[in-house]
């Protein structure tokens, strides 16, 4: 391996580290039940918060609330993955690197 390739690899690693830090600061939001359940996640697929409107908290309909939470969490994580793929894709030229996305 020549020094030019090593230099390029180190530069790419530095750019990827910076992009990962930027993703940690980015936030996406998803909702279900017409906004009754809201979930925010970071660009690193970490759930930051879940907010549930009191109107949908009914002990007799727990299964409905569970479905709303699951839907909102799934959507938030999907949005976060897409955000990460778009953000990191600029650096990797669309090449999928294991552990990054």
PyMOL commands that set and color helices and strands:
alter all, ss='L'
color gray80, all
select helices_A, chain A and resi 3-25+54-56+59-92
alter helices_A, ss='H'
color red, helices_A
select strands_A, chain A and resi 27-32+37-42+47-52
alter strands_A, ss='S'
color yellow, strands_A
deselect
rebuild
show_as cartoon
